Amino acid sequence: VEEGGVMRLWFRMFAVLSALLFASASAASVKLGVLGDSLSDEYGEESYGAYAMNWVEQLADAGVDLGPTAAEAGEPGGSWGSPRRTLYQHNWARSGADTTTLLSTGQHTGVAGDVTSEGVTHAVLFIGANDFFPSGGAYIGIYFGTWSQAQIDSYLAQRVANINTALNALVPTGVPVLVATVPDYGLA
């Protein structure tokens, strides 16, 4: 990828996401719930948060309602508790999450609960990068051909089942859900 190509790719994704979310609603009327990994977890929690904002923070900056911060809501210790951190109430994404830990930490039930109790109007499920991270077993096994087709099929079936479990918690609430999954590591 040429210099700056990855950044342009993310900006395109942000633009498409924004267009999809706002097609039938203004930014002020969107109350967004987010599930995912470090691609969606708030940068404000990290040292690079002083000079960078991810797509979630950019949408919040543009007026999309992601809920109050824990401090604004008067949460004890200024934190929402795991898997959320201190920033937006409806951002359940957590660095390091994969499709399995998304479920085990309750991101899917958390956002579904926010739809019914907090009036979340839209959701984004952006997960899967860590399931295929280049240094991980799946990526290495598939790339170098050390996994059999049966291993690959089984692994993929479980990732798809995990995503379906998350969607099965969200879809019955009636909330529109945008699903984004594994980025192409060849590009990213």
N, CA, C and O atoms as a DFTB+ gen file, in Angstrom:
752 C
 N C O
     1  1       0.855      -1.171       0.000
     2  2       0.000       0.000       0.000
     3  2       0.895       1.226       0.000
     4  3       1.862       1.315       0.756
     5  1       0.555       2.151      -0.850
     6  2       1.346       3.370      -0.938
     7  2       1.267       4.154       0.367
     8  3       0.354       3.952       1.167
     9  1       2.221       5.039       0.573
    10  2       2.232       5.856       1.778
    11  2       0.914       6.613       1.906
    12  3       0.467       7.260       0.958
    13  1       0.316       6.531       3.049
    14  2      -0.965       7.186       3.287
    15  2      -2.157       6.382       2.807
    16  3      -3.298       6.775       3.050
    17  1      -1.922       5.263       2.129
    18  2      -3.011       4.456       1.592
    19  2      -3.908       3.880       2.673
    20  3      -5.129       3.860       2.525
    21  1      -3.308       3.412       3.759
    22  2      -4.106       2.854       4.854
    23  2      -4.986       3.938       5.460
    24  3      -6.151       3.693       5.774
    25  1      -4.434       5.131       5.625
    26  2      -5.220       6.228       6.192
    27  2      -6.390       6.569       5.278
    28  3      -7.499       6.804       5.758
    29  1      -6.160       6.599       3.987
    30  2      -7.256       6.871       3.058
    31  2      -8.305       5.769       3.133
    32  3      -9.502       6.039       3.035
    33  1      -7.856       4.523       3.307
    34  2      -8.785       3.403       3.437
    35  2      -9.689       3.598       4.657
    36  3     -10.899       3.389       4.576
    37  1      -9.097       3.998       5.786
    38  2      -9.900       4.211       6.999
    39  2     -10.856       5.398       6.832
    40  3     -11.995       5.352       7.297
    41  1     -10.390       6.453       6.169
    42  2     -11.274       7.596       5.947
    43  2     -12.444       7.206       5.053
    44  3     -13.568       7.660       5.267
    45  1     -12.181       6.358       4.044
    46  2     -13.276       5.874       3.193
    47  2     -14.271       5.063       4.006
    48  3     -15.483       5.209       3.849
    49  1     -13.742       4.197       4.885
    50  2     -14.625       3.400       5.731
    51  2     -15.477       4.315       6.612
    52  3     -16.679       4.099       6.766
    53  1     -14.850       5.323       7.180
    54  2     -15.556       6.274       8.029
    55  2     -16.663       6.985       7.240
    56  3     -17.772       7.171       7.741
    57  1     -16.350       7.375       6.009
    58  2     -17.333       8.071       5.175
    59  2     -18.501       7.156       4.832
    60  3     -19.656       7.576       4.887
    61  1     -18.206       5.904       4.476
    62  2     -19.276       4.954       4.154
    63  2     -20.123       4.683       5.392
    64  3     -21.352       4.663       5.317
    65  1     -19.467       4.475       6.528
    66  2     -20.188       4.236       7.773
    67  2     -21.101       5.413       8.101
    68  3     -22.270       5.229       8.439
    69  1     -20.570       6.592       8.000
    70  2     -21.372       7.785       8.291
    71  2     -22.579       7.883       7.369
    72  3     -23.687       8.175       7.818
    73  1     -22.361       7.638       6.074
    74  2     -23.461       7.707       5.111
    75  2     -24.535       6.673       5.436
    76  3     -25.728       6.969       5.376
    77  1     -24.108       5.461       5.778
    78  2     -25.082       4.423       6.110
    79  2     -25.862       4.758       7.372
    80  3     -27.078       4.571       7.427
    81  1     -25.167       5.248       8.373
    82  2     -25.832       5.562       9.633
    83  2     -26.803       6.726       9.503
    84  3     -27.868       6.737      10.120
    85  1     -26.417       7.705       8.689
    86  2     -27.195       8.923       8.643
    87  2     -28.161       8.994       7.470
    88  3     -28.804      10.021       7.254
    89  1     -28.267       7.919       6.718
    90  2     -29.151       7.916       5.545
    91  2     -30.572       8.304       5.909
    92  3     -31.240       9.007       5.151
    93  1     -31.034       7.854       7.057
    94  2     -32.417       8.140       7.444
    95  2     -32.508       8.944       8.730
    96  3     -33.594       9.110       9.287
    97  1     -31.370       9.445       9.207
    98  2     -31.398      10.171      10.473
    99  2     -30.297      11.227      10.488
   100  3     -29.241      11.046       9.881
   101  1     -30.551      12.312      11.176
   102  2     -29.503      13.307      11.334
   103  2     -28.564      12.855      12.449
   104  3     -28.934      12.027      13.282
   105  1     -27.356      13.397      12.460
   106  2     -26.371      13.017      13.475
   107  2     -26.926      13.213      14.876
   108  3     -26.657      12.408      15.768
   109  1     -27.687      14.262      15.075
   110  2     -28.217      14.555      16.398
   111  2     -29.239      13.524      16.861
   112  3     -29.438      13.355      18.064
   113  1     -29.893      12.831      15.927
   114  2     -30.909      11.863      16.337
   115  2     -30.376      10.439      16.435
   116  3     -31.111       9.527      16.811
   117  1     -29.087      10.239      16.095
   118  2     -28.490       8.900      16.184
   119  2     -27.924       8.699      17.576
   120  3     -27.159       9.525      18.075
   121  1     -28.305       7.598      18.194
   122  2     -27.721       7.176      19.464
   123  2     -27.064       5.833      19.156
   124  3     -27.749       4.830      18.955
   125  1     -25.741       5.821      19.121
   126  2     -24.983       4.702      18.592
   127  2     -24.410       3.799      19.674
   128  3     -23.819       4.267      20.647
   129  1     -24.596       2.491      19.486
   130  2     -23.956       1.475      20.312
   131  2     -22.888       0.787      19.491
   132  3     -23.086       0.529      18.304
   133  1     -21.745       0.484      20.116
   134  2     -20.606      -0.075      19.388
   135  2     -20.103      -1.335      20.087
   136  3     -19.959      -1.383      21.308
   137  1     -19.841      -2.355      19.263
   138  2     -19.228      -3.598      19.729
   139  2     -17.973      -3.816      18.915
   140  3     -17.960      -3.519      17.721
   141  1     -16.908      -4.331      19.529
   142  2     -15.729      -4.599      18.733
   143  2     -14.455      -4.707      19.517
   144  3     -14.446      -5.091      20.687
   145  1     -13.353      -4.355      18.836
   146  2     -12.005      -4.495      19.365
   147  2     -11.309      -3.133      19.386
   148  3     -11.970      -2.098      19.477
   149  1      -9.989      -3.131      19.301
   150  2      -9.228      -1.880      19.383
   151  2      -9.499      -0.932      18.232
   152  3      -9.211       0.260      18.345
   153  1     -10.041      -1.420      17.133
   154  2     -10.383      -0.523      16.039
   155  2     -11.541       0.403      16.431
   156  3     -11.753       1.436      15.797
   157  1     -12.287       0.030      17.474
   158  2     -13.423       0.830      17.926
   159  2     -13.296       1.314      19.366
   160  3     -13.999       2.242      19.765
   161  1     -12.414       0.701      20.151
   162  2     -12.186       1.118      21.538
   163  2     -11.615       2.535      21.521
   164  3     -10.830       2.878      20.637
   165  1     -12.006       3.352      22.488
   166  2     -11.619       4.761      22.481
   167  2     -10.109       4.963      22.601
   168  3      -9.466       4.427      23.504
   169  1      -9.561       5.741      21.680
   170  2      -8.148       6.084      21.745
   171  2      -7.862       6.969      22.952
   172  3      -6.737       6.994      23.450
   173  1      -8.871       7.693      23.424
   174  2      -8.698       8.585      24.563
   175  2      -8.205       7.874      25.804
   176  3      -7.729       8.521      26.737
   177  1      -8.307       6.562      25.834
   178  2      -7.832       5.761      26.961
   179  2      -6.346       5.432      26.843
   180  3      -5.759       4.892      27.781
   181  1      -5.740       5.745      25.722
   182  2      -4.356       5.369      25.444
   183  2      -3.479       6.606      25.317
   184  3      -3.983       7.722      25.185
   185  1      -2.168       6.405      25.358
   186  2      -1.236       7.538      25.254
   187  2      -1.406       8.270      23.928
   188  3      -1.251       9.490      23.875
   189  1      -1.721       7.547      22.861
   190  2      -1.893       8.193      21.551
   191  2      -3.214       8.949      21.452
   192  3      -3.465       9.625      20.454
   193  1      -4.047       8.844      22.462
   194  2      -5.306       9.584      22.487
   195  2      -5.106      11.086      22.559
   196  3      -6.024      11.856      22.274
   197  1      -3.915      11.500      22.937
   198  2      -3.618      12.927      23.001
   199  2      -3.501      13.544      21.609
   200  3      -3.659      14.754      21.449
   201  1      -3.222      12.712      20.602
   202  2      -3.043      13.252      19.254
   203  2      -3.836      12.523      18.176
   204  3      -3.736      12.866      16.998
   205  1      -4.626      11.520      18.565
   206  2      -5.365      10.758      17.556
   207  2      -6.785      10.451      18.045
   208  3      -7.033      10.318      19.243
   209  1      -7.694      10.343      17.098
   210  2      -9.070       9.952      17.393
   211  2      -9.461       8.832      16.428
   212  3      -9.147       8.893      15.240
   213  1     -10.148       7.807      16.946
   214  2     -10.621       6.766      16.037
   215  2     -11.990       7.147      15.490
   216  3     -12.503       8.229      15.775
   217  1     -12.575       6.251      14.703
   218  2     -13.846       6.559      14.048
   219  2     -14.956       6.807      15.056
   220  3     -15.825       7.642      14.807
   221  1     -14.955       6.111      16.180
   222  2     -15.997       6.306      17.204
   223  2     -15.903       7.721      17.762
   224  3     -16.908       8.425      17.862
   225  1     -14.713       8.126      18.117
   226  2     -14.517       9.462      18.673
   227  2     -14.791      10.548      17.637
   228  3     -15.284      11.623      17.979
   229  1     -14.475      10.272      16.377
   230  2     -14.779      11.238      15.331
   231  2     -16.290      11.398      15.157
   232  3     -16.777      12.512      14.964
   233  1     -17.025      10.301      15.224
   234  2     -18.488      10.408      15.139
   235  2     -19.046      11.173      16.342
   236  3     -19.937      12.007      16.188
   237  1     -18.526      10.891      17.533
   238  2     -18.967      11.624      18.723
   239  2     -18.670      13.109      18.565
   240  3     -19.491      13.955      18.918
   241  1     -17.501      13.416      18.035
   242  2     -17.108      14.804      17.801
   243  2     -18.038      15.480      16.786
   244  3     -18.246      16.693      16.832
   245  1     -18.599      14.672      15.863
   246  2     -19.513      15.195      14.841
   247  2     -20.954      15.293      15.353
   248  3     -21.844      15.720      14.617
   249  1     -21.185      14.903      16.600
   250  2     -22.513      15.052      17.187
   251  2     -23.313      13.784      17.373
   252  3     -24.456      13.843      17.827
   253  1     -22.737      12.621      17.030
   254  2     -23.444      11.363      17.254
   255  2     -23.419      11.053      18.745
   256  3     -22.371      11.150      19.383
   257  1     -24.556      10.684      19.295
   258  2     -24.694      10.391      20.714
   259  2     -24.237       8.965      21.010
   260  3     -24.863       8.000      20.571
   261  1     -23.150       8.844      21.751
   262  2     -22.654       7.554      22.219
   263  2     -22.837       7.416      23.719
   264  3     -22.286       6.511      24.344
   265  1     -23.617       8.324      24.289
   266  2     -23.846       8.324      25.725
   267  2     -22.827       9.182      26.444
   268  3     -21.834       9.604      25.851
   269  1     -23.066       9.440      27.709
   270  2     -22.134      10.261      28.485
   271  2     -20.876       9.471      28.834
   272  3     -20.835       8.248      28.706
   273  1     -19.859      10.194      29.274
   274  2     -18.694       9.521      29.837
   275  2     -19.076       9.026      31.228
   276  3     -20.089       9.453      31.783
   277  1     -18.273       8.130      31.791
   278  2     -18.553       7.616      33.131
   279  2     -18.509       8.743      34.160
   280  3     -19.302       8.766      35.100
   281  1     -17.573       9.676      33.974
   282  2     -17.469      10.810      34.896
   283  2     -18.716      11.681      34.819
   284  3     -19.251      12.097      35.847
   285  1     -19.184      11.959      33.592
   286  2     -20.394      12.774      33.422
   287  2     -21.610      12.102      34.058
   288  3     -22.505      12.778      34.566
   289  1     -21.636      10.777      34.027
   290  2     -22.770      10.030      34.591
   291  2     -22.614       9.778      36.083
   292  3     -23.508       9.217      36.716
   293  1     -21.479      10.190      36.650
   294  2     -21.260      10.002      38.084
   295  2     -20.995       8.554      38.478
   296  3     -21.289       8.153      39.604
   297  1     -20.440       7.767      37.556
   298  2     -20.142       6.362      37.852
   299  2     -19.030       6.265      38.893
   300  3     -18.069       7.032      38.842
   301  1     -19.148       5.330      39.838
   302  2     -18.109       5.153      40.860
   303  2     -16.746       4.879      40.224
   304  3     -16.625       4.033      39.338
   305  1     -15.739       5.589      40.675
   306  2     -14.388       5.431      40.142
   307  2     -14.220       5.991      38.748
   308  3     -13.154       5.840      38.151
   309  1     -15.253       6.638      38.209
   310  2     -15.164       7.224      36.881
   311  2     -15.030       6.207      35.767
   312  3     -14.477       6.517      34.712
   313  1     -15.530       4.985      35.983
   314  2     -15.418       3.932      34.972
   315  2     -16.752       3.208      34.832
   316  3     -17.509       3.078      35.794
   317  1     -17.026       2.738      33.615
   318  2     -18.233       1.953      33.368
   319  2     -18.057       0.504      33.799
   320  3     -19.040      -0.226      33.925
   321  1     -16.842       0.086      34.022
   322  2     -16.564      -1.317      34.337
   323  2     -16.360      -2.117      33.067
   324  3     -16.829      -1.740      31.993
   325  1     -15.665      -3.206      33.203
   326  2     -15.292      -4.030      32.059
   327  2     -16.514      -4.603      31.353
   328  3     -17.460      -5.014      32.025
   329  1     -16.528      -4.646      30.033
   330  2     -15.424      -4.354      29.133
   331  2     -15.306      -2.882      28.769
   332  3     -14.321      -2.481      28.150
   333  1     -16.294      -2.068      29.141
   334  2     -16.192      -0.645      28.806
   335  2     -15.139       0.012      29.677
   336  3     -14.677      -0.558      30.665
   337  1     -14.777       1.209      29.293
   338  2     -13.785       1.934      30.068
   339  2     -14.419       3.215      30.601
   340  3     -15.497       3.154      31.192
   341  1     -13.793       4.359      30.414
   342  2     -14.288       5.578      31.043
   343  2     -15.033       6.511      30.102
   344  3     -15.726       7.423      30.552
   345  1     -14.898       6.292      28.811
   346  2     -15.517       7.234      27.890
   347  2     -16.971       6.864      27.621
   348  3     -17.740       6.746      28.574
   349  1     -17.373       6.680      26.408
   350  2     -18.781       6.627      26.023
   351  2     -19.546       5.419      26.562
   352  3     -19.105       4.276      26.447
   353  1     -20.688       5.705      27.145
   354  2     -21.530       4.686      27.771
   355  2     -21.915       3.560      26.812
   356  3     -22.006       2.402      27.219
   357  1     -22.138       3.891      25.556
   358  2     -22.635       2.878      24.616
   359  2     -21.541       2.266      23.748
   360  3     -21.835       1.555      22.787
   361  1     -20.280       2.540      24.081
   362  2     -19.173       1.899      23.367
   363  2     -18.664       0.740      24.207
   364  3     -17.962       0.942      25.198
   365  1     -19.018      -0.464      23.813
   366  2     -18.642      -1.683      24.514
   367  2     -17.390      -2.320      23.931
   368  3     -16.928      -3.338      24.447
   369  1     -16.829      -1.747      22.869
   370  2     -15.642      -2.308      22.217
   371  2     -14.463      -2.291      23.176
   372  3     -14.325      -1.389      24.002
   373  1     -13.620      -3.304      23.050
   374  2     -12.458      -3.384      23.930
   375  2     -11.235      -3.889      23.171
   376  3     -11.299      -4.878      22.441
   377  1     -10.134      -3.193      23.359
   378  2      -8.873      -3.597      22.739
   379  2      -8.591      -5.060      23.057
   380  3      -8.778      -5.516      24.185
   381  1      -8.139      -5.781      22.043
   382  2      -7.792      -7.184      22.221
   383  2      -8.942      -8.154      22.035
   384  3      -8.722      -9.365      22.002
   385  1     -10.165      -7.653      21.913
   386  2     -11.316      -8.550      21.774
   387  2     -11.270      -9.290      20.446
   388  3     -10.800      -8.764      19.437
   389  1     -11.762     -10.510      20.470
   390  2     -12.011     -11.265      19.248
   391  2     -13.475     -11.704      19.320
   392  3     -14.187     -11.310      20.244
   393  1     -13.930     -12.499      18.376
   394  2     -15.355     -12.849      18.370
   395  2     -15.746     -13.667      19.596
   396  3     -16.903     -13.629      20.013
   397  1     -14.815     -14.399      20.174
   398  2     -15.115     -15.192      21.372
   399  2     -15.195     -14.305      22.609
   400  3     -16.142     -14.420      23.387
   401  1     -14.206     -13.415      22.803
   402  2     -14.228     -12.564      23.993
   403  2     -15.294     -11.478      23.899
   404  3     -15.764     -10.987      24.926
   405  1     -15.681     -11.097      22.688
   406  2     -16.812     -10.182      22.542
   407  2     -18.028     -10.781      23.257
   408  3     -18.752     -10.084      23.969
   409  1     -18.237     -12.077      23.056
   410  2     -19.374     -12.755      23.691
   411  2     -19.145     -12.965      25.183
   412  3     -20.041     -12.703      25.985
   413  1     -17.962     -13.433      25.565
   414  2     -17.721     -13.754      26.980
   415  2     -17.723     -12.517      27.873
   416  3     -17.988     -12.623      29.071
   417  1     -17.430     -11.344      27.308
   418  2     -17.474     -10.118      28.106
   419  2     -18.834      -9.421      28.027
   420  3     -19.054      -8.406      28.689
   421  1     -19.741      -9.965      27.220
   422  2     -21.095      -9.429      27.171
   423  2     -21.290      -8.181      26.350
   424  3     -22.240      -7.437      26.592
   425  1     -20.427      -7.923      25.387
   426  2     -20.622      -6.744      24.546
   427  2     -21.976      -6.799      23.843
   428  3     -22.676      -5.790      23.767
   429  1     -22.340      -7.951      23.339
   430  2     -23.584      -8.102      22.574
   431  2     -24.820      -7.882      23.441
   432  3     -25.770      -7.228      23.011
   433  1     -24.813      -8.419      24.647
   434  2     -25.963      -8.217      25.531
   435  2     -25.963      -6.811      26.118
   436  3     -27.019      -6.263      26.436
   437  1     -24.767      -6.230      26.260
   438  2     -24.672      -4.858      26.752
   439  2     -25.306      -3.871      25.794
   440  3     -26.106      -3.030      26.203
   441  1     -24.950      -3.968      24.512
   442  2     -25.540      -3.055      23.525
   443  2     -27.026      -3.347      23.359
   444  3     -27.820      -2.414      23.241
   445  1     -27.423      -4.620      23.348
   446  2     -28.856      -4.954      23.250
   447  2     -29.615      -4.345      24.421
   448  3     -30.725      -3.843      24.244
   449  1     -29.037      -4.383      25.598
   450  2     -29.658      -3.758      26.760
   451  2     -29.746      -2.253      26.624
   452  3     -30.727      -1.640      27.044
   453  1     -28.714      -1.654      26.033
   454  2     -28.730      -0.207      25.809
   455  2     -29.809       0.200      24.812
   456  3     -30.343       1.306      24.893
   457  1     -30.128      -0.678      23.880
   458  2     -31.209      -0.387      22.928
   459  2     -32.529      -0.278      23.686
   460  3     -33.289       0.671      23.493
   461  1     -32.788      -1.236      24.531
   462  2     -34.078      -1.257      25.228
   463  2     -34.141      -0.284      26.401
   464  3     -35.188       0.313      26.647
   465  1     -33.042      -0.116      27.125
   466  2     -33.103       0.751      28.312
   467  2     -32.623       2.177      28.093
   468  3     -33.017       3.080      28.831
   469  1     -31.773       2.397      27.084
   470  2     -31.168       3.715      26.879
   471  2     -31.550       4.361      25.562
   472  3     -31.141       5.490      25.288
   473  1     -32.329       3.664      24.735
   474  2     -32.774       4.239      23.476
   475  2     -31.739       4.283      22.374
   476  3     -31.829       5.131      21.486
   477  1     -30.744       3.381      22.403
   478  2     -29.778       3.309      21.313
   479  2     -30.546       3.026      20.024
   480  3     -31.391       2.132      19.979
   481  1     -30.244       3.798      18.972
   482  2     -31.010       3.707      17.719
   483  2     -30.278       2.970      16.606
   484  3     -30.914       2.501      15.662
   485  1     -28.957       2.859      16.697
   486  2     -28.143       2.221      15.678
   487  2     -26.999       1.482      16.381
   488  3     -26.582       1.859      17.476
   489  1     -26.498       0.422      15.732
   490  2     -25.367      -0.314      16.302
   491  2     -24.360      -0.646      15.205
   492  3     -24.714      -0.857      14.045
   493  1     -23.098      -0.685      15.614
   494  2     -22.023      -1.125      14.735
   495  2     -21.311      -2.281      15.416
   496  3     -20.847      -2.161      16.550
   497  1     -21.229      -3.399      14.711
   498  2     -20.483      -4.575      15.153
   499  2     -19.260      -4.668      14.256
   500  3     -19.369      -5.062      13.095
   501  1     -18.085      -4.305      14.793
   502  2     -16.840      -4.279      14.024
   503  2     -15.855      -5.190      14.747
   504  3     -15.163      -4.757      15.668
   505  1     -15.794      -6.455      14.329
   506  2     -15.022      -7.469      15.053
   507  2     -14.415      -8.457      14.060
   508  3     -14.907      -8.605      12.941
   509  1     -13.370      -9.115      14.468
   510  2     -12.777     -10.180      13.671
   511  2     -11.301     -10.000      13.394
   512  3     -10.617     -10.969      13.064
   513  1     -10.790      -8.785      13.517
   514  2      -9.372      -8.558      13.224
   515  2      -8.484      -9.423      14.104
   516  3      -7.514     -10.003      13.616
   517  1      -8.793      -9.521      15.384
   518  2      -7.947     -10.288      16.294
   519  2      -8.111     -11.796      16.120
   520  3      -7.257     -12.565      16.559
   521  1      -9.189     -12.220      15.489
   522  2      -9.352     -13.639      15.191
   523  2      -8.348     -14.092      14.134
   524  3      -8.017     -15.274      14.044
   525  1      -7.867     -13.135      13.335
   526  2      -6.945     -13.451      12.242
   527  2      -5.695     -12.577      12.275
   528  3      -5.077     -12.335      11.238
   529  1      -5.323     -12.108      13.458
   530  2      -4.156     -11.239      13.573
   531  2      -2.924     -11.954      13.028
   532  3      -2.738     -13.141      13.297
   533  1      -2.076     -11.255      12.263
   534  2      -0.940     -11.917      11.599
   535  2      -0.034     -12.749      12.500
   536  3       0.540     -13.733      12.034
   537  1       0.111     -12.395      13.757
   538  2       0.986     -13.195      14.625
   539  2       0.226     -14.340      15.294
   540  3       0.817     -15.132      16.028
   541  1      -1.079     -14.429      15.043
   542  2      -1.891     -15.456      15.690
   543  2      -1.874     -16.786      14.965
   544  3      -1.452     -16.882      13.813
   545  1      -2.334     -17.798      15.655
   546  2      -2.337     -19.161      15.135
   547  2      -3.107     -19.331      13.849
   548  3      -2.637     -20.016      12.941
   549  1      -4.280     -18.728      13.744
   550  2      -5.100     -18.902      12.545
   551  2      -4.403     -18.313      11.325
   552  3      -4.298     -18.977      10.294
   553  1      -3.938     -17.106      11.427
   554  2      -3.281     -16.456      10.293
   555  2      -2.055     -17.263       9.851
   556  3      -1.882     -17.556       8.669
   557  1      -1.215     -17.612      10.822
   558  2       0.006     -18.361      10.522
   559  2      -0.337     -19.714       9.907
   560  3       0.254     -20.110       8.902
   561  1      -1.294     -20.427      10.513
   562  2      -1.674     -21.745      10.028
   563  2      -2.240     -21.729       8.622
   564  3      -1.948     -22.609       7.813
   565  1      -3.050     -20.721       8.337
   566  2      -3.646     -20.612       7.003
   567  2      -2.601     -20.126       5.994
   568  3      -2.462     -20.691       4.909
   569  1      -1.877     -19.084       6.362
   570  2      -0.905     -18.483       5.435
   571  2       0.179     -19.477       5.025
   572  3       0.522     -19.587       3.848
   573  1       0.717     -20.201       6.017
   574  2       1.813     -21.121       5.724
   575  2       1.343     -22.535       5.371
   576  3       2.159     -23.430       5.150
   577  1       0.024     -22.724       5.321
   578  2      -0.508     -24.009       4.894
   579  2      -0.331     -25.144       5.879
   580  3      -0.348     -26.311       5.487
   581  1      -0.158     -24.820       7.168
   582  2      -0.004     -25.876       8.168
   583  2      -1.340     -26.345       8.731
   584  3      -1.401     -27.365       9.417
   585  1      -2.419     -25.600       8.443
   586  2      -3.751     -26.036       8.861
   587  2      -4.400     -26.817       7.729
   588  3      -4.280     -26.464       6.556
   589  1      -5.084     -27.876       8.102
   590  2      -5.842     -28.641       7.116
   591  2      -7.113     -27.868       6.750
   592  3      -7.513     -26.938       7.450
   593  1      -7.725     -28.264       5.663
   594  2      -8.989     -27.625       5.278
   595  2     -10.039     -27.818       6.365
   596  3     -10.853     -26.926       6.605
   597  1     -10.028     -28.971       7.023
   598  2     -10.984     -29.226       8.116
   599  2     -10.752     -28.255       9.273
   600  3     -11.711     -27.760       9.865
   601  1      -9.480     -27.977       9.603
   602  2      -9.179     -27.010      10.668
   603  2      -9.663     -25.614      10.282
   604  3     -10.262     -24.907      11.092
   605  1      -9.401     -25.234       9.059
   606  2      -9.829     -23.917       8.583
   607  2     -11.352     -23.815       8.625
   608  3     -11.895     -22.834       9.132
   609  1     -12.033     -24.816       8.100
   610  2     -13.491     -24.807       8.080
   611  2     -14.074     -24.722       9.485
   612  3     -15.019     -23.970       9.726
   613  1     -13.515     -25.489      10.405
   614  2     -13.996     -25.478      11.787
   615  2     -13.776     -24.113      12.433
   616  3     -14.667     -23.576      13.092
   617  1     -12.584     -23.559      12.238
   618  2     -12.268     -22.252      12.812
   619  2     -13.201     -21.174      12.259
   620  3     -13.759     -20.377      13.013
   621  1     -13.361     -21.160      10.950
   622  2     -14.245     -20.173      10.332
   623  2     -15.686     -20.346      10.792
   624  3     -16.372     -19.360      11.062
   625  1     -16.151     -21.583      10.884
   626  2     -17.525     -21.835      11.332
   627  2     -17.752     -21.279      12.735
   628  3     -18.820     -20.738      13.021
   629  1     -16.758     -21.410      13.608
   630  2     -16.908     -20.884      14.972
   631  2     -16.936     -19.364      14.977
   632  3     -17.711     -18.771      15.727
   633  1     -16.103     -18.711      14.152
   634  2     -16.117     -17.234      14.093
   635  2     -17.477     -16.749      13.584
   636  3     -18.043     -15.798      14.124
   637  1     -17.998     -17.405      12.542
   638  2     -19.307     -17.035      11.999
   639  2     -20.389     -17.270      13.044
   640  3     -21.287     -16.442      13.199
   641  1     -20.318     -18.382      13.757
   642  2     -21.297     -18.661      14.819
   643  2     -21.236     -17.594      15.907
   644  3     -22.273     -17.175      16.422
   645  1     -20.039     -17.154      16.258
   646  2     -19.894     -16.099      17.272
   647  2     -20.539     -14.798      16.806
   648  3     -21.246     -14.142      17.571
   649  1     -20.297     -14.428      15.558
   650  2     -20.900     -13.204      15.024
   651  2     -22.418     -13.350      14.983
   652  3     -23.140     -12.407      15.308
   653  1     -22.904     -14.514      14.588
   654  2     -24.357     -14.748      14.581
   655  2     -24.953     -14.670      15.978
   656  3     -26.064     -14.167      16.146
   657  1     -24.238     -15.159      16.978
   658  2     -24.720     -15.050      18.363
   659  2     -24.871     -13.587      18.760
   660  3     -25.867     -13.197      19.368
   661  1     -23.871     -12.784      18.409
   662  2     -23.951     -11.343      18.713
   663  2     -25.138     -10.716      17.992
   664  3     -25.895      -9.947      18.585
   665  1     -25.299     -11.043      16.714
   666  2     -26.420     -10.487      15.953
   667  2     -27.763     -10.967      16.487
   668  3     -28.737     -10.215      16.481
   669  1     -27.821     -12.209      16.948
   670  2     -29.074     -12.740      17.501
   671  2     -29.497     -12.025      18.777
   672  3     -30.669     -12.071      19.150
   673  1     -28.566     -11.370      19.444
   674  2     -28.916     -10.548      20.603
   675  2     -29.404      -9.174      20.172
   676  3     -30.225      -8.565      20.857
   677  1     -28.906      -8.679      19.041
   678  2     -29.224      -7.322      18.596
   679  2     -30.449      -7.246      17.697
   680  3     -31.296      -6.372      17.886
   681  1     -30.557      -8.128      16.738
   682  2     -31.614      -8.048      15.724
   683  2     -33.019      -8.023      16.338
   684  3     -33.850      -7.236      15.886
   685  1     -33.322      -8.848      17.348
   686  2     -34.680      -8.805      17.914
   687  2     -35.070      -7.459      18.540
   688  3     -36.255      -7.191      18.740
   689  1     -34.087      -6.619      18.848
   690  2     -34.396      -5.304      19.414
   691  2     -34.913      -4.343      18.355
   692  3     -35.500      -3.311      18.680
   693  1     -34.689      -4.688      17.065
   694  2     -35.113      -3.820      15.967
   695  2     -34.098      -2.762      15.584
   696  3     -34.350      -1.981      14.667
   697  1     -32.961      -2.711      16.254
   698  2     -31.940      -1.708      15.954
   699  2     -31.242      -2.063      14.633
   700  3     -30.877      -3.220      14.424
   701  1     -31.053      -1.080      13.741
   702  2     -30.247      -1.347      12.543
   703  2     -28.798      -1.613      12.958
   704  3     -28.237      -0.889      13.780
   705  1     -28.202      -2.657      12.381
   706  2     -26.837      -3.037      12.737
   707  2     -25.964      -3.016      11.484
   708  3     -26.289      -3.655      10.483
   709  1     -24.865      -2.287      11.543
   710  2     -23.854      -2.309      10.493
   711  2     -22.786      -3.292      10.949
   712  3     -22.251      -3.157      12.050
   713  1     -22.469      -4.283      10.114
   714  2     -21.464      -5.290      10.457
   715  2     -20.233      -5.067       9.599
   716  3     -20.317      -5.007       8.372
   717  1     -19.087      -4.945      10.257
   718  2     -17.785      -4.866       9.585
   719  2     -16.919      -5.931      10.225
   720  3     -16.900      -6.069      11.448
   721  1     -16.198      -6.688       9.403
   722  2     -15.403      -7.764       9.984
   723  2     -13.934      -7.616       9.637
   724  3     -13.399      -6.508       9.640
   725  1     -13.295      -8.711       9.342
   726  2     -11.841      -8.797       9.256
   727  2     -11.270      -7.869       8.177
   728  3     -11.633      -7.984       7.006
   729  1     -10.371      -6.942       8.570
   730  2      -9.704      -6.133       7.560
   731  2      -8.694      -7.003       6.819
   732  3      -8.192      -7.982       7.370
   733  1      -8.406      -6.654       5.603
   734  2      -7.409      -7.365       4.808
   735  2      -6.025      -6.914       5.276
   736  3      -5.616      -5.780       5.027
   737  1      -5.311      -7.811       5.954
   738  2      -4.001      -7.434       6.481
   739  2      -3.000      -7.149       5.368
   740  3      -1.983      -6.497       5.603
   741  1      -3.278      -7.628       4.163
   742  2      -2.433      -7.283       3.040
   743  2      -2.511      -5.802       2.714
   744  3      -1.557      -5.222       2.195
   745  1      -3.665      -5.181       3.021
   746  2      -3.841      -3.742       2.800
   747  2      -3.547      -2.937       4.054
   748  3      -2.953      -1.861       3.989
   749  1      -3.964      -3.464       5.185
   750  2      -3.835      -2.722       6.432
   751  2      -2.475      -2.886       7.061
   752  3      -2.213      -2.318       8.121
